[in-house]
Amino acid sequence: MWKIYFNRPFLYLEDKLNKGLFKFENITLKDTENIVPLISRSLIRNKLYEVGELEAISKLNFYDNHFIDLGSSIGITTLSVAQKAEDKIIISVEPVREFLNYSRKNLDKYGNNSNNYIFINKAIYYGKTRPKIIKKNNSLEGVLDENFGLEIEKTNITSIVESYNLTNFNILIDLEGFSFEPFIEEPEIFKFCEKLIIEESFKNSEEKNVFIEKLRDLGFKVKYEKHYWNSTIIGASK
């Protein structure tokens, strides 16, 4: 069904009928620079975009603390938190500059203005060299590569937390195949984390169980777990 609907002629027609606009919750978003691919606009219109992440944000009440969005893309999940959070530091981390700039415009316009919004155009990366980013055509994915693409600065959660003096925070991690790495490379920083959401594809149930056990070792209890498309979304809190 989805393959029949989400093909380019249908997406183009739908976008024309909606005059390029796409509604998210109670706001209508514009994209005059064509940053957001047609399929992503359609998914947002049909409430199929980041369904699990948005549901987990609501279920875990992610509005009650400072928020770090790793791999924030065009900022839909950040915007969901930013509309309801008050007097919080909201940090978007995204290596694709165009996506981050689009997110900035929407947060400046629709986010609760009591919050402090910070935008970091860097990649979460633990290699020794500076990574490169390859932006996929007609996609909201940016792929990290050591040899090809546009060179980008790197950072990590510890650096972000220390830079903004966060004594506690909630975090969403969606790093396109690398979402497990922070738990391996900097597990100590999660003692300051109260709630987390991670989106990742598990090879099998054993790999998922190993990750959940890692969360338990760090003091988290799983409160949300669902499979959407090709990914599993896990939400946990202390």
Order of alpha helices (4+ residues) and beta strands (2+ residues): alpha-alpha-beta-beta-alpha-alpha-beta-alpha-beta-alpha-beta-beta-beta-beta-beta-beta-alpha-beta-alpha-beta-alpha-beta-beta
